[in-house]
Amino acid sequence: MSETKKADTQRLMQLIVKSSKVTTLAMQSVKSALAGDISSARGLLDEARAKGVEAHNVQTEMIQQEIRGEGDSPTLLSVHAQDHFMNSHLLLEVVDIIVNQQEQIETLKERITKLEQVGEMHE
């Protein structure tokens, strides 16, 4: 295997690993949000976004390489890497919505609890 092919394979593996980390962190964020730990959910989501930027930078580097005519033909590995990246990118958008909604739910729960306490005091 040529050095160029090895470097391309390493970049593709970086894209897969970084994108997989984004997915893992995003799912942990959802679990934290659903458990009512919004602060942790936001922290995990921020960490996932940072990893997403790293993955995007790898992808951008590869796209620029291809534009310069230095890239190889698409391979199953490159398609697989792109699939990981796109799924993780989309998941970040969905998780952001879920965390925001869960934060609103937690806020409403707190308000309801306070209103119930006020109501009990007036009985």
N, CA and C atoms as a LAMMPS dump frame, in Angstrom:
ITEM: TIMESTEP
0
ITEM: NUMBER OF ATOMS
369
ITEM: BOX BOUNDS ff ff ff
-5.0000000000000000e+02 5.0000000000000000e+02
-5.0000000000000000e+02 5.0000000000000000e+02
-5.0000000000000000e+02 5.0000000000000000e+02
ITEM: ATOMS id mol type element x y z
1 1 1 N 0.854 -1.186 0
2 1 2 C 0 0 0
3 1 3 C 0.893 1.24 0
4 2 1 N 0.594 2.18 -0.883
5 2 2 C 1.407 3.386 -0.99
6 2 3 C 1.223 4.271 0.236
7 3 1 N 2.162 5.156 0.444
8 3 2 C 2.086 6.091 1.583
9 3 3 C 0.865 7.002 1.468
10 4 1 N 0.54 7.407 0.253
11 4 2 C -0.641 8.251 0.034
12 4 3 C -1.91 7.494 0.414
13 5 1 N -1.984 6.25 0.001
14 5 2 C -3.16 5.425 0.314
15 5 3 C -3.268 5.203 1.821
16 6 1 N -2.128 5.003 2.49
17 6 2 C -2.135 4.84 3.946
18 6 3 C -2.623 6.119 4.629
19 7 1 N -2.161 7.258 4.144
20 7 2 C -2.582 8.546 4.724
21 7 3 C -4.072 8.761 4.512
22 8 1 N -4.568 8.417 3.321
23 8 2 C -6.001 8.55 3.044
24 8 3 C -6.818 7.647 3.974
25 9 1 N -6.36 6.434 4.142
26 9 2 C -7.048 5.488 5.017
27 9 3 C -7.053 5.999 6.454
28 10 1 N -5.93 6.547 6.897
29 10 2 C -5.859 7.09 8.263
30 10 3 C -6.835 8.248 8.438
31 11 1 N -6.939 9.123 7.449
32 11 2 C -7.887 10.244 7.535
33 11 3 C -9.327 9.731 7.577
34 12 1 N -9.623 8.744 6.761
35 12 2 C -10.971 8.168 6.774
36 12 3 C -11.282 7.55 8.128
37 13 1 N -10.315 6.869 8.703
38 13 2 C -10.519 6.269 10.025
39 13 3 C -10.69 7.361 11.084
40 14 1 N -9.968 8.47 10.953
41 14 2 C -10.157 9.612 11.868
42 14 3 C -11.588 10.126 11.772
43 15 1 N -12.074 10.247 10.548
44 15 2 C -13.434 10.743 10.344
45 15 3 C -14.452 9.795 10.988
46 16 1 N -14.24 8.516 10.839
47 16 2 C -15.149 7.535 11.442
48 16 3 C -15.091 7.61 12.965
49 17 1 N -13.896 7.633 13.526
50 17 2 C -13.733 7.644 14.98
51 17 3 C -14.296 8.931 15.58
52 18 1 N -13.962 10.069 14.989
53 18 2 C -14.456 11.354 15.515
54 18 3 C -15.984 11.431 15.398
55 19 1 N -16.514 10.997 14.283
56 19 2 C -17.965 11.02 14.098
57 19 3 C -18.658 10.075 15.07
58 20 1 N -18.068 8.928 15.312
59 20 2 C -18.634 7.983 16.273
60 20 3 C -18.633 8.566 17.677
61 21 1 N -17.595 9.313 18.004
62 21 2 C -17.527 9.965 19.32
63 21 3 C -18.629 11.018 19.437
64 22 1 N -18.881 11.747 18.357
65 22 2 C -19.972 12.725 18.337
66 22 3 C -21.291 12.02 18.645
67 23 1 N -21.528 10.91 17.978
68 23 2 C -22.768 10.156 18.171
69 23 3 C -22.898 9.69 19.617
70 24 1 N -21.83 9.148 20.17
71 24 2 C -21.849 8.668 21.555
72 24 3 C -22.149 9.801 22.529
73 25 1 N -21.456 10.925 22.372
74 25 2 C -21.678 12.063 23.267
75 25 3 C -23.09 12.625 23.12
76 26 1 N -23.584 12.676 21.894
77 26 2 C -24.934 13.192 21.66
78 26 3 C -25.974 12.304 22.334
79 27 1 N -25.8 11.01 22.244
80 27 2 C -26.754 10.101 22.878
81 27 3 C -26.667 10.182 24.404
82 28 1 N -25.466 10.369 24.935
83 28 2 C -25.315 10.571 26.377
84 28 3 C -26.017 11.861 26.794
85 29 1 N -25.945 12.86 25.946
86 29 2 C -26.609 14.136 26.212
87 29 3 C -28.119 13.945 26.32
88 30 1 N -28.693 13.194 25.392
89 30 2 C -30.136 12.919 25.431
90 30 3 C -30.495 12.196 26.723
91 31 1 N -29.725 11.195 27.08
92 31 2 C -30.006 10.437 28.302
93 31 3 C -29.955 11.338 29.534
94 32 1 N -28.981 12.227 29.582
95 32 2 C -28.893 13.167 30.703
96 32 3 C -30.093 14.099 30.722
97 33 1 N -30.472 14.595 29.562
98 33 2 C -31.62 15.499 29.481
99 33 3 C -32.898 14.803 29.932
100 34 1 N -33.092 13.581 29.491
101 34 2 C -34.295 12.84 29.868
102 34 3 C -34.317 12.5 31.357
103 35 1 N -33.132 12.441 31.955
104 35 2 C -33.042 12.195 33.397
105 35 3 C -33.198 13.49 34.19
106 36 1 N -33.344 14.608 33.481
107 36 2 C -33.549 15.893 34.14
108 36 3 C -32.277 16.654 34.437
109 37 1 N -31.127 16.134 34.019
110 37 2 C -29.845 16.798 34.264
111 37 3 C -29.468 17.64 33.038
112 38 1 N -30.095 18.783 32.929
113 38 2 C -29.919 19.645 31.751
114 38 3 C -28.501 20.185 31.66
115 39 1 N -27.917 20.513 32.791
116 39 2 C -26.558 21.04 32.795
117 39 3 C -25.581 20.027 32.196
118 40 1 N -25.682 18.795 32.627
119 40 2 C -24.832 17.738 32.085
120 40 3 C -25.126 17.525 30.599
121 41 1 N -26.412 17.557 30.245
122 41 2 C -26.808 17.379 28.843
123 41 3 C -26.183 18.454 27.967
124 42 1 N -26.212 19.688 28.438
125 42 2 C -25.624 20.792 27.654
126 42 3 C -24.107 20.631 27.533
127 43 1 N -23.467 20.211 28.627
128 43 2 C -22.016 19.995 28.584
129 43 3 C -21.635 18.914 27.593
130 44 1 N -22.375 17.813 27.611
131 44 2 C -22.114 16.725 26.674
132 44 3 C -22.386 17.158 25.232
133 45 1 N -23.428 17.949 25.046
134 45 2 C -23.747 18.44 23.708
135 45 3 C -22.654 19.377 23.203
136 46 1 N -22.14 20.221 24.073
137 46 2 C -21.028 21.105 23.686
138 46 3 C -19.791 20.296 23.306
139 47 1 N -19.521 19.255 24.096
140 47 2 C -18.385 18.384 23.798
141 47 3 C -18.595 17.678 22.458
142 48 1 N -19.819 17.233 22.2
143 48 2 C -20.136 16.578 20.929
144 48 3 C -19.948 17.547 19.761
145 49 1 N -20.383 18.783 19.955
146 49 2 C -20.209 19.786 18.886
147 49 3 C -18.726 20.023 18.588
148 50 1 N -17.913 20.085 19.637
149 50 2 C -16.468 20.299 19.442
150 50 3 C -15.862 19.139 18.65
151 51 1 N -16.258 17.922 18.987
152 51 2 C -15.784 16.759 18.227
153 51 3 C -16.322 16.811 16.794
154 52 1 N -17.531 17.33 16.642
155 52 2 C -18.11 17.473 15.308
156 52 3 C -17.303 18.421 14.443
157 53 1 N -16.786 19.473 15.053
158 53 2 C -15.928 20.414 14.318
159 53 3 C -14.64 19.708 13.888
160 54 1 N -14.086 18.903 14.775
161 54 2 C -12.877 18.148 14.417
162 54 3 C -13.15 17.228 13.232
163 55 1 N -14.281 16.531 13.278
164 55 2 C -14.649 15.633 12.177
165 55 3 C -14.859 16.432 10.892
166 56 1 N -15.517 17.57 11.01
167 56 2 C -15.761 18.414 9.831
168 56 3 C -14.437 18.88 9.229
169 57 1 N -13.478 19.203 10.077
170 57 2 C -12.17 19.641 9.576
171 57 3 C -11.472 18.532 8.796
172 58 1 N -11.594 17.29 9.273
173 58 2 C -11.025 16.155 8.545
174 58 3 C -11.716 16.012 7.192
175 59 1 N -13.027 16.106 7.198
176 59 2 C -13.783 15.994 5.953
177 59 3 C -13.395 17.115 4.977
178 60 1 N -13.289 18.326 5.482
179 60 2 C -12.925 19.475 4.636
180 60 3 C -11.554 19.282 4.01
181 61 1 N -10.618 18.799 4.809
182 61 2 C -9.273 18.524 4.293
183 61 3 C -9.329 17.518 3.145
184 62 1 N -10.145 16.505 3.302
185 62 2 C -10.259 15.489 2.266
186 62 3 C -10.94 16.032 1.011
187 63 1 N -11.941 16.868 1.196
188 63 2 C -12.621 17.483 0.053
189 63 3 C -11.661 18.382 -0.708
190 64 1 N -10.877 19.176 0.015
191 64 2 C -9.908 20.059 -0.641
192 64 3 C -8.858 19.261 -1.405
193 65 1 N -8.446 18.142 -0.823
194 65 2 C -7.496 17.262 -1.487
195 65 3 C -8.087 16.749 -2.805
196 66 1 N -9.355 16.374 -2.763
197 66 2 C -10.008 15.875 -3.974
198 66 3 C -10.133 16.971 -5.024
199 67 1 N -10.47 18.19 -4.585
200 67 2 C -10.591 19.313 -5.518
201 67 3 C -9.263 19.582 -6.227
202 68 1 N -8.162 19.398 -5.496
203 68 2 C -6.83 19.588 -6.09
204 68 3 C -6.438 18.427 -7.013
205 69 1 N -7.325 17.429 -7.116
206 69 2 C -7.035 16.289 -7.976
207 69 3 C -6.158 15.254 -7.313
208 70 1 N -6.019 15.318 -5.996
209 70 2 C -5.13 14.407 -5.282
210 70 3 C -5.874 13.222 -4.663
211 71 1 N -7.183 13.22 -4.759
212 71 2 C -7.955 12.168 -4.108
213 71 3 C -8.108 10.94 -4.981
214 72 1 N -8.397 9.834 -4.329
215 72 2 C -8.682 8.592 -5.037
216 72 3 C -10.167 8.52 -5.364
217 73 1 N -10.514 7.519 -6.12
218 73 2 C -11.922 7.252 -6.374
219 73 3 C -12.594 6.858 -5.067
220 74 1 N -13.892 7.116 -4.955
221 74 2 C -14.586 6.711 -3.73
222 74 3 C -14.439 5.207 -3.485
223 75 1 N -14.268 4.882 -2.223
224 75 2 C -14.171 3.486 -1.808
225 75 3 C -15.295 3.205 -0.827
226 76 1 N -15.49 1.949 -0.517
227 76 2 C -16.485 1.592 0.486
228 76 3 C -16.142 2.252 1.822
229 77 1 N -14.856 2.329 2.152
230 77 2 C -14.433 2.971 3.392
231 77 3 C -14.771 4.464 3.378
232 78 1 N -14.573 5.129 2.263
233 78 2 C -14.887 6.566 2.204
234 78 3 C -16.392 6.807 2.312
235 79 1 N -17.18 5.939 1.704
236 79 2 C -18.635 6.05 1.811
237 79 3 C -19.065 5.795 3.256
238 80 1 N -18.466 4.802 3.873
239 80 2 C -18.766 4.477 5.267
240 80 3 C -18.404 5.658 6.184
241 81 1 N -17.259 6.265 5.956
242 81 2 C -16.823 7.411 6.765
243 81 3 C -17.788 8.582 6.596
244 82 1 N -18.185 8.847 5.371
245 82 2 C -19.126 9.937 5.109
246 82 3 C -20.476 9.648 5.766
247 83 1 N -20.891 8.399 5.756
248 83 2 C -22.141 8.002 6.39
249 83 3 C -22.082 8.285 7.897
250 84 1 N -20.985 7.92 8.524
251 84 2 C -20.815 8.208 9.958
252 84 3 C -20.888 9.712 10.22
253 85 1 N -20.183 10.469 9.385
254 85 2 C -20.145 11.924 9.587
255 85 3 C -21.532 12.538 9.433
256 86 1 N -22.221 12.199 8.364
257 86 2 C -23.538 12.786 8.112
258 86 3 C -24.534 12.421 9.21
259 87 1 N -24.509 11.166 9.653
260 87 2 C -25.413 10.753 10.723
261 87 3 C -25.124 11.505 12.018
262 88 1 N -23.851 11.662 12.343
263 88 2 C -23.511 12.363 13.585
264 88 3 C -23.888 13.841 13.479
265 89 1 N -23.708 14.414 12.308
266 89 2 C -24.052 15.828 12.102
267 89 3 C -25.561 16.052 12.269
268 90 1 N -26.343 15.185 11.675
269 90 2 C -27.798 15.275 11.798
270 90 3 C -28.228 15.034 13.243
271 91 1 N -27.614 14.057 13.895
272 91 2 C -27.961 13.748 15.275
273 91 3 C -27.734 14.949 16.187
274 92 1 N -26.671 15.699 15.955
275 92 2 C -26.432 16.899 16.768
276 92 3 C -27.602 17.87 16.695
277 93 1 N -28.145 18.043 15.511
278 93 2 C -29.289 18.946 15.339
279 93 3 C -30.512 18.443 16.105
280 94 1 N -30.771 17.152 16.01
281 94 2 C -31.932 16.567 16.683
282 94 3 C -31.754 16.612 18.198
283 95 1 N -30.578 16.295 18.678
284 95 2 C -30.316 16.295 20.119
285 95 3 C -30.46 17.699 20.686
286 96 1 N -30.03 18.696 19.956
287 96 2 C -30.188 20.078 20.413
288 96 3 C -31.671 20.39 20.646
289 97 1 N -32.515 19.957 19.744
290 97 2 C -33.96 20.163 19.888
291 97 3 C -34.48 19.424 21.118
292 98 1 N -34.06 18.178 21.281
293 98 2 C -34.523 17.381 22.422
294 98 3 C -34.089 18.005 23.738
295 99 1 N -32.845 18.432 23.823
296 99 2 C -32.349 19.043 25.066
297 99 3 C -33.119 20.329 25.364
298 100 1 N -33.356 21.138 24.348
299 100 2 C -34.135 22.367 24.558
300 100 3 C -35.553 22.054 25.04
301 101 1 N -36.179 21.076 24.439
302 101 2 C -37.533 20.702 24.86
303 101 3 C -37.533 20.15 26.28
304 102 1 N -36.545 19.349 26.593
305 102 2 C -36.477 18.774 27.932
306 102 3 C -36.217 19.86 28.974
307 103 1 N -35.444 20.86 28.609
308 103 2 C -35.208 21.99 29.516
309 103 3 C -36.528 22.719 29.785
310 104 1 N -37.315 22.914 28.754
311 104 2 C -38.623 23.547 28.93
312 104 3 C -39.53 22.701 29.813
313 105 1 N -39.492 21.402 29.638
314 105 2 C -40.298 20.503 30.469
315 105 3 C -39.87 20.607 31.925
316 106 1 N -38.57 20.606 32.164
317 106 2 C -38.069 20.707 33.549
318 106 3 C -38.487 22.04 34.176
319 107 1 N -38.425 23.113 33.399
320 107 2 C -38.848 24.429 33.897
321 107 3 C -40.333 24.413 34.244
322 108 1 N -41.137 23.828 33.382
323 108 2 C -42.572 23.735 33.651
324 108 3 C -42.867 22.871 34.871
325 109 1 N -42.136 21.783 35.043
326 109 2 C -42.307 20.941 36.232
327 109 3 C -42.041 21.755 37.51
328 110 1 N -40.981 22.544 37.486
329 110 2 C -40.645 23.372 38.648
330 110 3 C -41.754 24.384 38.93
331 111 1 N -42.255 24.995 37.871
332 111 2 C -43.339 25.972 38.041
333 111 3 C -44.6 25.315 38.594
334 112 1 N -44.929 24.141 38.1
335 112 2 C -46.11 23.424 38.583
336 112 3 C -45.939 23.076 40.055
337 113 1 N -44.773 22.606 40.423
338 113 2 C -44.505 22.262 41.824
339 113 3 C -44.688 23.484 42.717
340 114 1 N -44.167 24.619 42.299
341 114 2 C -44.312 25.851 43.083
342 114 3 C -45.779 26.267 43.185
343 115 1 N -46.494 26.161 42.083
344 115 2 C -47.913 26.525 42.102
345 115 3 C -48.711 25.581 43.004
346 116 1 N -48.373 24.325 42.979
347 116 2 C -49.046 23.368 43.855
348 116 3 C -48.762 23.687 45.318
349 117 1 N -47.536 24.079 45.612
350 117 2 C -47.185 24.423 46.99
351 117 3 C -47.946 25.667 47.45
352 118 1 N -48.074 26.65 46.579
353 118 2 C -48.82 27.861 46.899
354 118 3 C -50.288 27.503 47.114
355 119 1 N -50.83 26.637 46.264
356 119 2 C -52.213 26.208 46.381
357 119 3 C -52.463 25.48 47.687
358 120 1 N -51.523 24.664 48.114
359 120 2 C -51.677 23.931 49.373
360 120 3 C -51.652 24.876 50.562
361 121 1 N -50.902 25.956 50.452
362 121 2 C -50.824 26.922 51.556
363 121 3 C -52.154 27.663 51.719
364 122 1 N -52.909 27.803 50.651
365 122 2 C -54.169 28.544 50.707
366 122 3 C -55.37 27.655 51.04
367 123 1 N -55.147 26.383 51.193
368 123 2 C -56.273 25.479 51.498
369 123 3 C -56.623 25.505 52.946
